[in-house]
Each structure stands twice: as structure tokens, then as C-alpha cells.
Amino acid sequence: MSLDGTIKANVLAYFSAKGAVPGESDEQKLSFDYLKAGFIDSMGIVEMIGTFEEKFDVRFEQEHFDSPGFSTIGGLVDIISSLKGS
């Protein structure tokens, strides 16, 4: 599995562990706007950031939080992938 595939699988697994992610396909799940839907609260966001920073050895910056992609699962995968340089 490629690094991007590993990141996608891990991020989807993280959100799936929090509850049922809407969508039948990975593509639909990746487009899910977890912030708009209130899927995780502010403390959950802090936990999520810490989890992904540790798991993928990356560091999120303010520009990532301000990015429109940050609010979707797929956007988060893209941000992590770019931080990993893949």
C-alpha cells in the first residue's frame, strides 16, 4: 500500500472509530465535512490533531487549520500527505 493509501486508511479508520461515517464508497466518505456535521467537538479536534501528529510524525500549522480542506476527511488526508511530502 502506498503512503497516500496508508494515510487514507488510517484517517478513515480514525473517523470510523468515532461513529458511522456517511457514504457507501471511500470517495463519499472522504468528502464528508466532519466539522459542519458536528461529528467531533472542539476537544475531539484537539485529540485528532495530536493523534495524527504523533502517528504520522507531522506538525500542523495555522495555515492547515484555515484551509477549506481541513474540514473534510479527504482534505485532511491531502494535508497530511503534503506534510509527509508524498
N, C-alpha and C positions, 0 to 999 in steps of 0.2 A: 504494500500500500504506500502511495506517495505521501510526502509530508502534508500536502494540502488535504489528502484523503484522511490522514490520521487526525489532523486538526478538526476537520468537519465531523468525523465520527465522534471525537471526544466532546466537542461543543454540543452536538445533538444529544449525546448521552447525558451530559450535564443537565440540559434543559428537560429531557425526558424524565430524569430522576426527580424533578421538581413538580411534574404533573404532565398530563397529556398535552402534547404539542399538536395544535391543529394542522391538518393536512394529511393526505394519504401518501404523497410522494416526498422524497427528500427535498425536491425543488419547492414544493408548497411549504414544507416545514422551515426551510431556510429563509423564506420570505416573511415569516411570522414576526410581527412587530411586538416583541415581548414587553416593551416599555408602555406603548399605547394601550395594550390589553391589560396592563397591571399584573402581568404574570409573576413578576417578582417585585418586591417593595424596595425602598431605598437601602435598607440593611442587606437585602438579598443582592443588590447591585455591588455593594462593598465586598461581600463574600465572594461573589462571582469574579470580580476583578482580581482579588487575592488568589483565588483558586487558579485562574488562567495564567496569572503572572508566575506563580510557582510552577505549575505543570509544564508550561511552555518556555520558561526562562525568558520572559519578555517584560517590558515595562511600558504600561500605558501612560500617555501624556495627555494634557488637557485637550490638545487638538483631536485626539481619538474620541474623547467623550463628546466633543462638539460636532463630530462627523455625523451626518444623517444616517450613515450605515451602522453606527453603533447600536441603534435601537432594534435592528433585526438580527436574527441568528446568522444569516448568511453574511451580513455586513460585518458582524463580529468575527466570523471565520476569515473574511478578507483582511481585516485589520491585523489579526494575529499572524496570518500568513505573510503579510507585508513586513511585520516586525521580525519575523523569522528569516526574512529575505528569500522566501520561496516564490 
